[in-house]
Each structure stands twice: as structure tokens, then as C-alpha cells.
């Protein structure tokens, strides 16, 4: 899909990956972009920075863990720019802790933020997209969802669920003209940048702008995986070939990471 003249929604749009994608999409000629984030004032400011005219980019407040907020976001975008062509469900947050350390509230919050938000987005836009026979969902997950972030159980597990949900949507609605991509980066230079190799620094930290270029390319080619760190594809292949060997390697990486952080 080409982004020229398309209407786009981006959650988690007040900075980092969301802001970089909006900038790239505007450069590609998007007709209108609605940015959304918890801090509505900041999001509106970012929208004005990207589009001083206010004609092609607007910002609004949205809690993506609220289905009604997501529906209002979709309705506002449609009223402002027309039918939504691309919904980028991008909002997310890190959370540390292992199985016994992370409280239930952390697990629940990560589930709502990384899984239910994508489901709410799909529910909000799919009926209209299916009736038109075209539409695109871009869900931000993480390389942790394909592999693991060894310092965070809640983050790893919910990001894996995000990947599986994207797969399910593609399987279920692909024949109805719905395209789906899932963004799975390692370290990106944002407020969520990983602090150790085990949590995503394995192949270096990239800038959000570089990631956005890969997103544009992947959407143009309508591929499922968006892999700003191309090494991840090889890691996933190795994991699929011998999961026991992969688990052994991840245990070694975890041990190394612990030793480095304690030394």
C-alpha cells in the first residue's frame, strides 16, 4: 500500500516511534494523520510541530486500554479526514519483573496495553474496512514477542500475544482485503530503550527515523513482519529449527546479562 492520500491513525503518537512514523507518513503524502496518546496536550503540540497548518495532522488524548476511547479516536479521525486506511496501534510501555516479582496488576496492565488495545483498534476499524474491501493494521509488538526480553516476563509474554493476535487477524480477514503488519524492533532510541543485551540491545540501538523508513518500505510491500533489525529474522529461523538449542542460548545470555549488571 502506498501512503499517498491515505488516512492514518497512530497511537503512542506523542514521541519516539509514533512521532517518527507520522513524520515519515506525511513525507509520503498522507492525506490526514490523527496522533493519539495519554497526554493530549503534548500530542497536539507534536501534531502542530509536524504540520503547522493543522490541515493534515491533528492530535488528541486517548487511553488505548479503553475501548470507548479507541472508538472515539476512530470516529474523530473519520469525521476529520474520512475513512481510515491505516491504523497504527503503537502505544506501549516497558515493565520489569520475573514471574514471581511482577505483581498481578503489572501483568494485567501489560495485557491491556499490549494486547487488548490492538483488539479494540481492530474492532473499531475492521467493519468499515471490510465493507470497503481494503484497510491496513500495523500493530507494534517487539522482537521480544518473537524471541524474549529476559528481564521482563510481563513484557515478553504480552508482546508474544500481540504477534499472535496480528497473525490471527491476518488469517481471518486477509481474504477480505485487510492487510496486517506487526512491528518487531529490538532497541530503539526512545524512552523505552533497553538497558542490556538481554532486553534488546543485542544488535544495537537504532533511531526512530530509521525504523520509520523500514515501516514505510514494509507497508509498501505489504509484508507481515516489520524488522528494523534484520538480524531478528535469522534468530527466529534458528529458534524454529531447534528450540532447545535456542533456549540454552537464551539461558547463557541471561547469565551473561546478570554478570554484567552486577559487575
C-alpha positions as CSV (number, residue, x, y, z in Angstrom):
1,X,0.0,0.0,0.0
2,X,1.2,3.4,-0.9
3,X,0.7,6.1,1.8
4,X,-0.1,8.9,-0.7
5,X,-3.6,10.3,0.1
6,X,-4.2,7.8,2.9
7,X,-5.9,8.5,6.3
8,X,-3.9,7.2,9.2
9,X,-4.3,6.8,13.0
10,X,-1.2,6.4,15.2
11,X,-1.5,5.7,18.9
12,X,1.5,6.3,21.1
13,X,2.0,9.3,18.9
14,X,3.5,12.0,21.2
15,X,7.1,10.9,20.6
16,X,9.5,8.2,19.8
17,X,8.3,5.7,17.2
18,X,4.9,7.2,16.8
19,X,6.2,10.7,16.0
20,X,8.8,9.3,13.6
21,X,6.1,7.3,11.7
22,X,3.9,10.3,11.5
23,X,6.7,12.4,10.1
24,X,7.6,9.7,7.5
25,X,3.9,9.2,6.5
26,X,3.4,13.0,6.0
27,X,6.5,13.0,3.7
28,X,4.9,10.1,1.8
29,X,1.9,12.3,1.1
30,X,-0.6,11.0,3.7
31,X,-3.9,12.9,3.4
32,X,-4.5,13.1,7.2
33,X,-3.0,11.7,10.4
34,X,-4.5,11.6,13.8
35,X,-2.0,11.2,16.6
36,X,-3.2,9.9,20.0
37,X,-1.6,9.5,23.4
38,X,-2.4,9.7,27.1
39,X,-1.1,13.3,27.2
40,X,-3.4,15.1,24.9
41,X,-1.7,18.5,25.1
42,X,1.7,17.0,24.3
43,X,0.2,15.1,21.4
44,X,-1.5,18.2,20.0
45,X,1.8,20.0,20.2
46,X,3.6,17.3,18.3
47,X,1.0,17.4,15.6
48,X,1.5,21.1,15.2
49,X,5.2,20.7,15.0
50,X,4.8,18.2,12.2
51,X,2.1,20.1,10.4
52,X,2.0,23.8,11.4
53,X,-1.1,24.3,9.2
54,X,-3.1,21.8,11.2
55,X,-4.7,20.6,8.0
56,X,-3.0,17.1,7.7
57,X,-2.1,16.2,11.2
58,X,-4.1,16.5,14.5
59,X,-3.5,15.3,18.0
60,X,-5.9,14.1,20.7
61,X,-6.0,12.4,24.1
62,X,-6.7,8.6,24.1
63,X,-6.3,5.8,26.7
64,X,-5.8,2.8,24.4
65,X,-6.8,0.4,27.2
66,X,-10.3,1.9,27.0
67,X,-12.4,0.5,24.1
68,X,-14.6,3.6,24.2
69,X,-11.6,5.9,23.8
70,X,-10.4,3.9,20.8
71,X,-13.8,4.1,19.2
72,X,-13.9,7.8,19.8
73,X,-10.4,8.1,18.2
74,X,-11.6,6.3,15.1
75,X,-14.8,8.3,14.9
76,X,-12.9,11.6,15.3
77,X,-10.4,10.7,12.6
78,X,-13.2,9.7,10.2
79,X,-15.1,12.9,10.8
80,X,-11.9,15.0,10.3
81,X,-10.3,13.2,7.3
82,X,-12.6,10.5,6.0
83,X,-12.4,6.6,6.2
84,X,-9.3,5.2,7.9
85,X,-6.9,3.4,5.6
86,X,-4.2,2.6,8.2
87,X,-4.5,2.2,11.9
88,X,-1.1,2.0,13.7
89,X,-1.7,0.5,17.1
90,X,1.6,1.6,18.6
91,X,1.2,2.5,22.2
92,X,3.2,0.5,24.7
93,X,5.3,0.6,27.9
94,X,8.0,-1.4,29.5
95,X,7.7,-3.4,32.7
96,X,10.4,-5.2,34.5
97,X,10.0,-8.3,36.7
98,X,10.1,-12.0,36.5
99,X,7.3,-14.5,37.2
100,X,7.4,-14.1,41.0
101,X,8.5,-10.5,41.2
102,X,5.9,-8.7,39.0
103,X,2.6,-8.2,40.7
104,X,-0.7,-9.2,39.1
105,X,-1.5,-5.5,38.5
106,X,1.6,-5.2,36.3
107,X,0.7,-8.3,34.3
108,X,-2.8,-7.0,33.8
109,X,-1.7,-3.6,32.7
110,X,0.7,-5.0,30.2
111,X,-2.0,-7.3,28.9
112,X,-4.4,-4.4,28.4
113,X,-1.8,-2.2,26.9
114,X,-0.1,-4.7,24.5
115,X,-3.0,-7.0,23.6
116,X,-6.4,-5.6,24.3
117,X,-5.5,-2.2,22.8
118,X,-4.8,-4.0,19.4
119,X,-8.1,-5.8,19.7
120,X,-10.0,-2.6,20.4
121,X,-8.4,-1.0,17.4
122,X,-9.4,-3.9,15.1
123,X,-13.0,-3.8,16.4
124,X,-13.2,0.0,15.8
125,X,-12.0,0.0,12.2
126,X,-12.5,-3.5,10.7
127,X,-16.2,-3.3,9.9
128,X,-15.7,-0.2,7.7
129,X,-12.5,-1.5,6.2
130,X,-14.2,-4.9,5.3
131,X,-17.2,-3.1,3.8
132,X,-14.8,-1.1,1.5
133,X,-12.7,-4.2,0.8
134,X,-9.4,-2.6,1.9
135,X,-7.6,-1.5,5.0
136,X,-4.3,-1.9,6.9
137,X,-3.5,-2.6,10.5
138,X,0.0,-2.1,11.8
139,X,0.5,-3.4,15.3
140,X,3.6,-2.6,17.3
141,X,4.9,-5.6,19.2
142,X,8.7,-6.2,19.7
143,X,11.5,-8.6,18.9
144,X,10.8,-9.7,22.5
145,X,7.5,-11.1,21.2
146,X,9.3,-13.3,18.7
147,X,12.3,-14.1,21.0
148,X,12.4,-12.8,24.6
149,X,13.3,-9.9,26.8
150,X,14.8,-11.9,29.6
151,X,14.4,-9.3,32.3
152,X,10.6,-8.9,31.9
153,X,8.1,-11.7,31.9
154,X,5.0,-9.4,31.5
155,X,6.6,-7.5,28.6
156,X,7.8,-10.7,26.8
157,X,4.5,-12.6,27.2
158,X,2.2,-9.8,26.2
159,X,4.3,-8.9,23.2
160,X,4.2,-12.5,22.0
161,X,0.4,-12.4,22.4
162,X,0.4,-9.2,20.3
163,X,2.2,-11.0,17.5
164,X,-0.2,-13.9,17.6
165,X,-3.2,-11.6,17.6
166,X,-1.8,-9.9,14.4
167,X,-1.4,-13.3,12.8
168,X,-5.0,-14.3,13.7
169,X,-6.4,-11.1,12.2
170,X,-4.4,-11.6,9.0
171,X,-5.6,-15.2,8.8
172,X,-9.2,-14.3,9.5
173,X,-9.6,-11.2,7.3
174,X,-6.8,-11.4,4.7
175,X,-9.2,-12.6,2.1
176,X,-11.4,-9.6,2.7
177,X,-8.8,-7.1,1.7
178,X,-7.3,-6.5,5.1
179,X,-3.5,-6.2,5.3
180,X,-1.7,-6.7,8.6
181,X,1.9,-6.0,9.7
182,X,3.5,-6.4,13.1
183,X,6.4,-4.2,14.1
184,X,9.1,-6.1,16.0
185,X,12.2,-4.0,16.7
186,X,15.0,-4.6,19.1
187,X,16.5,-1.5,20.7
188,X,15.2,1.9,19.6
189,X,16.5,5.3,20.9
190,X,13.3,6.2,22.8
191,X,12.3,6.5,26.4
192,X,11.9,2.7,26.3
193,X,15.4,2.0,25.0
194,X,16.6,-1.3,26.5
195,X,19.4,-1.2,29.1
196,X,21.0,-4.6,28.5
197,X,21.7,-7.1,25.7
198,X,19.1,-9.5,27.2
199,X,16.4,-6.8,26.9
200,X,17.1,-5.8,23.3
201,X,20.5,-4.2,22.9
202,X,21.9,-7.3,21.2
203,X,22.3,-5.7,17.7
204,X,22.5,-2.0,18.6
205,X,20.1,0.9,19.2
206,X,18.6,2.5,16.1
207,X,17.0,5.9,15.7
208,X,13.2,6.1,15.4
209,X,13.6,7.7,12.0
210,X,15.5,4.7,10.7
211,X,12.7,2.5,12.0
212,X,10.1,4.6,10.3
213,X,11.8,4.1,6.9
214,X,11.6,0.4,7.3
215,X,7.9,0.7,8.3
216,X,7.2,2.7,5.1
217,X,9.0,0.1,3.0
218,X,7.2,-2.8,4.6
219,X,3.8,-1.3,4.2
220,X,4.6,-0.6,0.5
221,X,5.5,-4.2,0.1
222,X,2.6,-5.4,2.4
223,X,4.8,-7.8,4.3
224,X,3.8,-9.2,7.7
225,X,7.0,-8.7,9.8
226,X,8.4,-5.2,10.1
227,X,12.0,-5.9,11.2
228,X,14.1,-2.8,11.6
229,X,16.9,-5.1,13.0
230,X,17.2,-7.6,10.1
231,X,19.2,-10.0,12.3
232,X,15.9,-10.9,14.1
233,X,14.8,-12.8,11.1
234,X,17.8,-15.1,11.4
235,X,17.2,-15.6,15.1
236,X,13.6,-16.6,14.6
237,X,14.7,-19.1,11.9
238,X,17.2,-20.7,14.3
239,X,14.7,-20.8,17.1
240,X,12.2,-22.6,14.8
241,X,14.9,-25.1,13.7
242,X,15.9,-26.1,17.2
243,X,14.0,-24.5,20.1
244,X,16.0,-26.5,22.7
245,X,19.3,-25.1,21.4
246,X,17.7,-21.6,21.4
247,X,16.5,-21.9,25.0
248,X,20.0,-23.0,26.0
249,X,21.5,-19.9,24.3
250,X,19.0,-17.6,25.9
251,X,19.9,-19.0,29.4
252,X,23.5,-18.2,28.6
253,X,22.6,-14.7,27.6
254,X,20.6,-14.2,30.8
255,X,23.6,-15.4,32.8
256,X,25.9,-13.0,30.9
257,X,23.5,-10.1,31.4
258,X,23.2,-10.7,35.1
259,X,27.0,-10.9,35.5
260,X,27.5,-7.7,33.5
261,X,24.9,-5.8,35.5
262,X,26.3,-7.0,38.9
263,X,29.9,-6.3,37.9
